[in-house]
Amino acid sequence: VIMEPLKSKIFSYCTTNINPPGELQLNQWLEENPEIEIVHVLQSESMTVHKEKLERNLTITLLYRLA
């Protein structure tokens, strides 16, 4: 059996808002790509102060294969 190679899709957001639009964009991408098999999901978060405001960076990486 030959398996399709793994691919990745990275969603990254920097925001001063605690609720970035990432969830909507992630859901839209998943809806547009129903033929994928998600193999693994990675999430990382960091915060920094930028121009005296707390800035949040959220990165979600999907490892997937075309089903």
N, C-alpha and C positions, 0 to 999 in steps of 0.2 A: 504494500500500500504506500503510495507516494503522498506525503502530506504537503499542503501548501506552506510556504515559508511564513514566519511570523512577521507582522508589520506593526508599526506603532503610530499612535495619534496622541499628540501632546496638547493639552489645554492649559494655558498659563494666564493668570490674571493678577495684576497689581491694582490695589484699590485702597481707598481710605474708608470705604463703606464696608460694613461687616457682612453684607449680603451681595457679593458680586454677581454679575449676570452669567457666571460660568455654568450654573446648573441648567439654565435655559439653552445655552449654546451646546452643551454636552448632550442634553436630551434631543435637541434638533438634529445633531450629527448622528446620533444613534437611530433616530427615526428615518433619516435619509440613507442609512446603511444597514438595512435589516438582514443582509446576507452574511454578516460577520459572526464569528464565534469569539467571544471575549475570553482570552486565556488567563490574563492577569491584570489587575488594576493597582497602580501605585499612586500614592498621594503624598505630597510634601507641602509644608507650610513654613513660612518665615515672616517675621515682622521687623520693621525698621522705622526709624523716625526720619521723615523727609519733609523739609520746610516746616518743622515744628508740628507735624501731624504724624500720627501713627499710620503706617502703610503696611498693608497685608499683601503677601504674595502667596498665591495658591497655585500649585501645579498638579494636574492629574494626568497620568500617563496610562493609556490603554494599550496593552499588547493583545493583538487580535490576529485572527486568521480568516481568510475568506472561506466560508463554508461550502 
